[in-house]
């Protein structure tokens, strides 16, 4: 079971951590908010954040930087490539 991720005084909720773990470990796509963060789309990430997530964006950035593989994020192309690698494993 996952736990919330703490970064300085900020907290990434458990369900966000779980979604990112499933993305990294199993290639399961995230929702639009997390996908925009993974694609490095700042405007859509901010626009899609709920009241709690908007205050905790530093925790999301910290998690992505410290806990996730660099090649799993950073652009739409990298996210597509990451997801595609899991689809290829299934065949």
Order of alpha helices (4+ residues) and beta strands (2+ residues): beta-beta-alpha-alpha-alpha-alpha-alpha-alpha
